[in-house]
Amino acid sequence: MALSLTDLRAYAANTTAAVTVKWNTQSIVTLTLTPNYCTGFGTVPAVIGTQPAPVPGGNASLNGGSVDFGTISAGANYIYKYAAHVHVQSTDSNGINVYGEGAANFFNQNDSTSVSVSSIYWLTSVSCGSGDSNTGFSAATPFQLTSGTPSGTSNTFAGPANINYGGVYPSPIAVSSTAAPDFYFDYQLKVPATATTGKYFVWIVYTAVGR
Amino acid sequence: MKIRRILLAFAVAAFLPVVGQALIQTQRDQIQVNITINVTPVPLAMRDDGASGTSAKNIIARLVLNPHEVPRNFHSESLSLGSDNVVAQVNQGAVRVEASISPNPLGTLLTSDTPGVIFNQTAGTTVTYLCPYTVTVHTTVTAWTLEHGLFTDFFGIGGSFTGHDVANNTHLQSGTPKPSYTPFIVFSDGQSWVIADASGLTKTYCVDLQITLPATLAGGAYSSNAVYTLFY
């Protein structure tokens, strides 16, 4: 930053004075989110033993689209493999925190009811080609409904979705002491037995902040 | 001798249906209930060494506001900010999760009243949670077996702890709790599922939990899945 400050009284005396200026800079953080980041993405029912082949829903596509579980049953449990890859580039040498939350609850477009976004769970996965051994029974943590302020389009199917945290963040779902980490996530969906029939959606928002 | 043989044959005949029933029962349904524990780490204790006063001898530096300081105003004629220092940060991204939910072909054969429970607990403490979730077998079958256990130990971004630290007291919701709690088995540690109950018809069970957290556990969320499997 180029900055020039001059004491007005210095003009009269035709002299100059040295001024020390200090400021704090905010780290530059860039987040890149890639859904369905590896071949083999898709839905697998929770079964013990030999795992069925993943089958994504129609709105999922390699390196894009939605995390689409397709048609699933109420009261049943599923895992979605290779759901999301989060890459962060930061100038913060202390590393970064990553937050992941639901912008709303899991909304049924057919009857306008909702089930909790905490019916969707995240668990760490692996980079493409490393072999994802997670199953529908692997330990996973529920997404929480944000206590930040979602953008107006966060409740629409088309989105996009953003959350304004106002500087108050929840517990991170991932942390890194390096400036350019990668995080890989699978999702689980534990459909409540009371969920009504219909097409559901929710936006999961990831936020990266320097530590 | 003959009477003894008759008694033995009678005993075998009486026992066979029990063994046979256990052997021929097949898995009919399986559900899981997620258990997530938000752990608060043990707070650091403050040492009281009696030297916390603010007497003059403890003060090694002092800031004093100079009331006679003359305000100095500065004027900037051509202040410029380098464009590389002020940027619109792209520090958020969102993914849409969607699903078409249809009725379960098995109906309500085996259900829980919630897909998961969340507790907030401090490391190093033991807390009992009464009936945080229920498990219901809904059937007209008169003889069934319900097995349960944890699929894995508890994992979080701060580490892990054994699933044996979580004990359960699984009892009929209409009845009274058992006298003691039993640690969950952990399937992925090589242990076999255990029978929660062998009964018949429709039954609802309360699952009381007693969670003991290691004192050294780092803060954060830890989770595992309790699995329930119905056979008949």
Chai-1 contact restraints between the chains, C-beta under 6 A:
chainA,res_idxA,chainB,res_idxB,connection_type,confidence,min_distance_angstrom,max_distance_angstrom,comment,restraint_id
A,M1,B,L81,contact,1.0,0.0,6.0,A-B,restraint_1
A,M1,B,G82,contact,1.0,0.0,6.0,A-B,restraint_2
A,M1,B,N85,contact,1.0,0.0,6.0,A-B,restraint_3
A,A2,B,S80,contact,1.0,0.0,6.0,A-B,restraint_4
A,L5,B,F74,contact,1.0,0.0,6.0,A-B,restraint_5
A,L5,B,S76,contact,1.0,0.0,6.0,A-B,restraint_6
A,L8,B,H75,contact,1.0,0.0,6.0,A-B,restraint_7
A,I28,B,V87,contact,1.0,0.0,6.0,A-B,restraint_8
A,V29,B,Q89,contact,1.0,0.0,6.0,A-B,restraint_9
A,V29,B,N91,contact,1.0,0.0,6.0,A-B,restraint_10
A,T30,B,V90,contact,1.0,0.0,6.0,A-B,restraint_11
A,L31,B,N91,contact,1.0,0.0,6.0,A-B,restraint_12
A,L31,B,G93,contact,1.0,0.0,6.0,A-B,restraint_13
A,L33,B,G93,contact,1.0,0.0,6.0,A-B,restraint_14
A,P35,B,V95,contact,1.0,0.0,6.0,A-B,restraint_15
A,S66,B,R96,contact,1.0,0.0,6.0,A-B,restraint_16
A,S66,B,E98,contact,1.0,0.0,6.0,A-B,restraint_17
A,V67,B,V95,contact,1.0,0.0,6.0,A-B,restraint_18
A,V67,B,V97,contact,1.0,0.0,6.0,A-B,restraint_19
A,D68,B,E98,contact,1.0,0.0,6.0,A-B,restraint_20
A,F69,B,A99,contact,1.0,0.0,6.0,A-B,restraint_21
A,T71,B,S100,contact,1.0,0.0,6.0,A-B,restraint_22
A,T71,B,S102,contact,1.0,0.0,6.0,A-B,restraint_23
A,I72,B,A99,contact,1.0,0.0,6.0,A-B,restraint_24
A,S73,B,S102,contact,1.0,0.0,6.0,A-B,restraint_25
A,S73,B,N104,contact,1.0,0.0,6.0,A-B,restraint_26
A,A74,B,I101,contact,1.0,0.0,6.0,A-B,restraint_27
A,A74,B,N104,contact,1.0,0.0,6.0,A-B,restraint_28
A,G75,B,N104,contact,1.0,0.0,6.0,A-B,restraint_29
A,G75,B,T111,contact,1.0,0.0,6.0,A-B,restraint_30
A,N77,B,Q32,contact,1.0,0.0,6.0,A-B,restraint_31
A,A84,B,V95,contact,1.0,0.0,6.0,A-B,restraint_32
A,S119,B,P115,contact,1.0,0.0,6.0,A-B,restraint_33
A,I120,B,V97,contact,1.0,0.0,6.0,A-B,restraint_34
A,F137,B,F151,contact,1.0,0.0,6.0,A-B,restraint_35
A,F137,B,N225,contact,1.0,0.0,6.0,A-B,restraint_36
A,A139,B,T152,contact,1.0,0.0,6.0,A-B,restraint_37
A,A139,B,F155,contact,1.0,0.0,6.0,A-B,restraint_38
A,A139,B,S223,contact,1.0,0.0,6.0,A-B,restraint_39
A,A139,B,S224,contact,1.0,0.0,6.0,A-B,restraint_40
A,T141,B,T36,contact,1.0,0.0,6.0,A-B,restraint_41
A,T141,B,A221,contact,1.0,0.0,6.0,A-B,restraint_42
A,T141,B,S223,contact,1.0,0.0,6.0,A-B,restraint_43
A,P142,B,T36,contact,1.0,0.0,6.0,A-B,restraint_44
A,P142,B,G116,contact,1.0,0.0,6.0,A-B,restraint_45
A,A161,B,A94,contact,1.0,0.0,6.0,A-B,restraint_46
A,N162,B,Q92,contact,1.0,0.0,6.0,A-B,restraint_47
A,K190,B,P115,contact,1.0,0.0,6.0,A-B,restraint_48
A,V191,B,I101,contact,1.0,0.0,6.0,A-B,restraint_49
A,P192,B,P115,contact,1.0,0.0,6.0,A-B,restraint_50
A,A193,B,T111,contact,1.0,0.0,6.0,A-B,restraint_51
A,A195,B,I101,contact,1.0,0.0,6.0,A-B,restraint_52
A,T197,B,S102,contact,1.0,0.0,6.0,A-B,restraint_53
A,K199,B,S100,contact,1.0,0.0,6.0,A-B,restraint_54
A,Y200,B,A99,contact,1.0,0.0,6.0,A-B,restraint_55
A,F201,B,R96,contact,1.0,0.0,6.0,A-B,restraint_56
A,F201,B,E98,contact,1.0,0.0,6.0,A-B,restraint_57
A,V202,B,V97,contact,1.0,0.0,6.0,A-B,restraint_58
A,W203,B,A94,contact,1.0,0.0,6.0,A-B,restraint_59
A,W203,B,R96,contact,1.0,0.0,6.0,A-B,restraint_60
A,I204,B,V95,contact,1.0,0.0,6.0,A-B,restraint_61
A,I204,B,V97,contact,1.0,0.0,6.0,A-B,restraint_62
A,V205,B,A94,contact,1.0,0.0,6.0,A-B,restraint_63
A,Y206,B,G93,contact,1.0,0.0,6.0,A-B,restraint_64
A,T207,B,Q92,contact,1.0,0.0,6.0,A-B,restraint_65
A,A208,B,N91,contact,1.0,0.0,6.0,A-B,restraint_66
